[in-house]
Amino acid sequence: MQKRLNEMVGSRAEYDSFALVLLYFPQFRDISSSMGRRLAEDMFTSIIERINGELNNDVQSIAIEAQPPAQVAVTEFGSLACLVRMGQGYRPVRDFVSRVMQIHGGAVEVAGTAAHIKSYCGVAMYPKHGERPDLLMQHASAALDYGRRVREVLTIYSSDIDAFGRRRLAMMGELLNAIRDRELELYLQPQFDCRRNEVWGVEVLLRWNSAKFGVVPPVEFIEVAEEAGQMAQLTRFVITESFALLREFNAAGHILSLSINLSVQNLMEAKLISFITAEADKQGINLHDVVFEVTETSSTENFNLVIDNLNQLASIGCHIALDDYGTGYSSLAYLSRLPIHELKIDRSFIVQMEHKESDYRIVDNTIKLARALQLQTVAEGVETQAALDSLVRLGCDRVQGFYLARPMPVSQFRQWGLRTTPGSQQRLQAPGDTVD
């Protein structure tokens, strides 16, 4: 593809305008980790062949190789590139890309396994967005990265994307300062026991009100931390602060569980377990009161190391929750390999379960599956009394959501939730009113 781009740029008379299109399929790494690399590669090959076959008959597509005819290049596993003629008499690039996306829009089935594959697309146009092949690739990649972050299916490069990139770069430098200067703040969202109608514990969330950037959405600064290799420092800050809170609550006679999210980078870290045990000893807390939440995509790289770390967490007394359950590709074999204690049903199913029979059945069967596997269930995104009533009726163990209580600063949680008598060693009683 690089050679073809060089030829085209050097022959402006023939190719006075064209577009470089990058396609990224995020699901293939998840499919590879949960269902096997071979199956993921076969599915990816199926999509490549389907797109290549269709574009062979499209006069707007520029062949990358003549023999055998190749209209697409595989830039890496799960990513493709193609070249498109632009100018008078041709479709706008958005229409061309929409057609490419329709080609793989249906379910892909290999060896009896079917999946609906989503994609993101980044586009850079010659000569508008660059007159050198390397610059076109850089700008198309920047457009693709931006689209993935803001969940835009198709993104055409613009100068605004450069400004976005500069903001991200500046944020990388500020994040470590924010951790050091304690500019980051813990928020707590209560989790309720359905049977006892009381607060079981809290999920720890992180907020950043930056002096330089203002309020930064968590998804943004967490992505920045992952890109900059700062997740270890960020997670250590959260664990240290969370354990200190748990020590404070326990000293006042309040016993509750505390849930902390871990990223894939944390689970790939060799020194994670030793840090957790050392911090627990230092703070004098019982790790049986700690839940670490991981997502179904947390196993995309080096699955064996992930399993080893999770098994070590379980062996020192921590509970493991599988977060956003239902949005990935978990199989029974996948669940059986992980030391999971609870399934957190993704909020997308909970929000729709009162309106869509299929989502209701997914929730119902997930609870039944968890019960059969002797796992606890936690429903996220409870926003109505009807949803809460349904979950109680279905036998869900715990719930959390805006209807019950929004995430709140620690100071507000102290006033709102810690209402038992110090030293009574009983669970926190849920107040009758909801928190707006």
N, C-alpha and C positions, 0 to 999 in steps of 0.2 A: 504494500500500500504506500509506503514511504517513497519507493521508487516511482510509482505511478503519479503521486503528487508532484514529485520533482519534474517529471515529464510534462505534466499539464501546466504547471507554473511557467515552465520554459517555452511553452507553445501558446502564448496568449491569443494568437490569431484564431486558434481552433477552440480554445476554452477561455473565453473572455470573462465568463462568470460561471461559478459552480459552488456547490455547498458540500462541506464535510459533515456527515451525520454520524454521531456516536449513539449506540443503543446499549443500555445496561439492564440486565435482568437480575434483580437482587435476590430472587428466590432460589436460584440455583445453588448457592453456597449452603443455604438452609436445607435444601433437598439432599445435597451431598452428605451433610453431617448426620441427618436423621434417617435417610433411606439408602445411603451408599453412594460413593463416587461414580460407580459404573452406571447406575440408573440416572443420576444427574447428567452425566456426559451423554448418555443416549438421548435423553430429552432435549438437551442443548443441541445435539447434532440434528435431531428432528426439526427443530426450529430453523437452524441454519439452512438445511436443505429446502425447507418450505419457502423461506424468504428468497434464497438464491434462485430457486426455480421460477418464482413469480417475477422477480426483477430481470431475469434473462429476457423476458418478453416485454419489458417496459423500455421504450425508447429514451426516457429521461434518465434512466440509470446508466452510470458510466462503469464499464467493466474494469475490474482491477487486474485480472489476468484473462487473456484471450483463450488459452487452452491449458487445462480444461476451463470452460467459462466460469469465472468467479466474479460475482457482483458484490460479495461481502468479504471482509477480512475479520478474523478473530483476533482482537487486540489482547485479550486475556480471557480466562474462563468466565463465562457469563457476560461477555462484552463483545459487541460487533461494531464494525464501521462500514459505511458505504459512501459513494460519491454520486452527486446528483447534478445534472445540467440545470442551469438557471437562465432566465432571460425571456424574451418575447416568444410567445408560442408554447411555452412550457407552464405547467401547473406551479402555483406558489409552493414553496418548500413545505409549508404546513400541510397542504393537501397531500403531497407526496409521502410525508412521514405518517400521516393518518392512515394512508393505504398500507404502508409497511406494518403499522401496528394492528390493522385489521387482519393481516395475513396470519399473525400468531395470536390473534384475539381469542380464538376458540380453545377448547381444552386440548392439551397435549397428552397423548396416552402412549406409554411404553410399558411392555411386560405387564399389562393389566392394571397399571397405576396411572391415573389421570390427574392433571393439575391445570388450573387456569393461571397462565403466566403473565405477570405484569411487567412493564418496562418503563424506563425513563429515557429521554432523548435530549441530547445537546447538539446544537447546530452552530457552525461558523461558516460564513460565506466569503468566497474569494471574489474580488480583492477587498471588499468592504471591511472585513474583519481581520485582514492580514494578507500580505503578499508573499509570505514565506511558509513552506509546509509546516515548520515547527511552530510558527505562530498560530496557524490555523488549528493545529492539534491542541495547542495550549488553550485557545479560546473556546473551542468546542468542548474540551474537558471541563473548563471553568463553568460553561453553561450547564453541562450535565450535573456537575457537583451542586450548583446552585439549585437546579430543579429538584434534585433528590432531597435537599434540605428543606425546601419550602413545599414539597409534595406536588410540584408541577410536572405533569407528564411530558410536556414538550417545552424546551427553553431555547430561544435563539439568543446568541451572545449580544450583549450591549455593554456600554461603558458603566452602567449601574452595577453590573456584575463585578466589575473591577473594584468599584467602591465597596461592595459587599465583601470582597476578598480582603481588601485593606483593613476593613473593620475587624474581620476575623483574625488577621495577623496581629493587629494591635491588641485584640482581646487576649491572645495567647500570652502576651507579655504581662498583661494586667492580672490575669487569673491567679498566678502564683502570689502576687502581691496581695490580692484579695484574701487568699487563704491565710497568709502570714498575718495580715492586719485584721483578721476576723471580720471582714466585710460581708462574708457569706453568713446566712442565718438559717438555722434549722426551723422547719415548720412541722407540725404533727397533725396527722389525720387519724382520728379515732376509728377503731375497728370493734364492732359489737358482736357479742355472743347471742345468737338467735334464740337459743333455748332459755337462757337466764335473763335476757334483756338487760345486759350490762356491758360496760366497756371491757373488752378483753385486753386490748393493747393499742398501740399506735404504729402507724407507718411513718418513718422519718423521711421528710422531703427537704430539698435544699432550695433556697431562694437567694438571688444576688441583686441587690439594689446598688449598682456601681456609681461611685462619685463621678466617673468619666463617661459611662455609657447609659446611665439610668437603669431602669429595671430590665434585666436581661432574662429572657425566657429560659427555663431550665434546659429544654432540649437544645438550645443554642450553646450555652456554656459547657454542657456535658459533651457535645460534639467537639467543641474546641479543645476540651481537656483530652479527649481520645486522640484527636489529630496531633496534638502537641506532646503526647506521651506523659500527660499530667494526671492521669486517672489514679495512679498510686497515691500521689499527694492528696488529691481531692477526697478519695475514699478514706484515707487515714484520718483526715480532718473530721469527716462525718462519723467514723467509728469512735474516735476519741471523744468528741462532743456528745455523741449518743450514749456511750457508756457512762460518762459523767452524769448525764441526766438520769439514767437508770439507777445509778448509785444514790442520787439525791431522792428519787421517788421511793426507793426501797428503805432508805434511812428514815423517811417520814411515815413508813408503814404501808405504802401503796405498792402492791404487787401487780405488774402488768408486763405483757410481752412487748418487745420492741423490734420492728421489722426494718431492715436496712437493705437497700438495693445494691447489687454488685453487677459490674459490667463484665463483658467478655475479657477485657484486659486485666481486670482484677483476678479472674479465674485462671489466667495464664501466668500469674505471678507466683514465683516459687516461695517468696517470703511472706505471703499473705497470712498463712495460718499462724506462723510464729508471732507475727505482729498482733494478731487478734488475741491469742492466748496471753501474751505478755501484757497487753492493755487490760484484759479482763482481770488478771492477777493484780495489776497495779491499782485498778479501780475497785477491786473486791466485789465483782458482780458474778452472778451465776449465769453461765452461758446457756443454760436451759431456757432462759427468758429471752433469748435472742433468736430472731428469724432472719435468715439471709434470703432475699428474693433474687432469683435469676430468671432470665427469659428463655423461651424455647430456642432462640437464636444464639444463646450463650455458648453453644458447643460447636460453632462453625469452624474453629481452628483448634487443631491438636486436641481432639476429643478425649483422648486418654488422660492428658494432663488435667483437663477440666474435671473429669470423673474423679481422679485422684484427689484433687483439692476439695471437691464436694464431699467425698468420703471422709477426708480428714476433718472437715467442718462438722460433719455428723458425729464423728467419733469423739470430738471434744465436747459434745452436748448441744451444739447449735441445731436448730430446725432449718430445713430447706423448703422454700416455697417456689413452685414453678409459676412465674408471673405471666400474665397475658395469655393464659391457656386457651387454646382453640384457634389462635391466629397463625400458628406455625404448622409443622408437619410431624408432630409427635405420634409415634406408634406405641403399641404396648411394649414392644421390645425396647424402644427408647426409654420409656418410663421405668421399665424393670432394671435398667442399667444405672439409673440415677437414684441417689438416696433421698428421694422426695418425701416430705411429710405432708405437704398440702398443695392443692391446686387453686390458683387464683383465676377465676373465670373472667375473661376479658370483658370490659365494660360495654363493648359494642354489642354483645349478645344480651346483656342485662337491659340496656336502654331499649332494645327492639323487641324484647320477649313478649311484651303485652300487645304488640301490634303484628308480629310475624310468628306464625305457628312453628316455622322451621327453627327460629332462634329459641323459642320456648322449649322445643324438643332437644335442642343441643344442650341447653342448660340442664334440663331434666336428666338426660343421659350422662352428662358429665358428672353430675352429683351421684348417680347410680354407680358409674364406673369408679369414682373415688371411694365410695363406700365399699365396693367389692375389693378394692386394693388397700383398704384400711387407711385411706388418706383423708385429711380434713379438706373441706371446700370453703373458699372465701369468694364472695361475689363483690366485684368492684362496680362503681358507677350506679349505685342505687339512688334514684332521683325522684321516686314516687312511692306513695303508700301502697299502691297496687303491686309494684315490683317487689317491695319488701314482703307483702303478704304472700305473694307467689313463692318467693324464695324460702320463707318459713314453712309453707305448705309442702314444698318439694324436699325439705330436709337439709337445706344448706346450713353449714355450721356457723359461719360468720359473715358479716356484711360490712361494707363501708361505702360512703357516697355522700353527695351534697345534701340529700334529703335528711341525713342523720347528722352530719357535721362536716363542714368544710375544713381543709387544712388551715391551721392557725399557728401563730407564733407561740413559742414556749410559754411566754408570760401569760398569754390569753388562755392557754390550756391549763395552766396552774389554777387560774380563777374558775375556769369552766368545769374541769373534770376532777380535780383532786379535792373531793369533798368528804372523803371518809376520815374518821378520826385517826390522827397520827398514832402509829403503833398498833393499830387494830388488825393489821395483816389480813385484810380482806380485799376482794376485787373492787375496782372503781365502779360506783353505781352510775348508770347513765341517767342524765337529767331528762325530764319529761319533754322539755322544749327542744326544738331543733335550733341549730346555729346558722344564721344567715351569712 
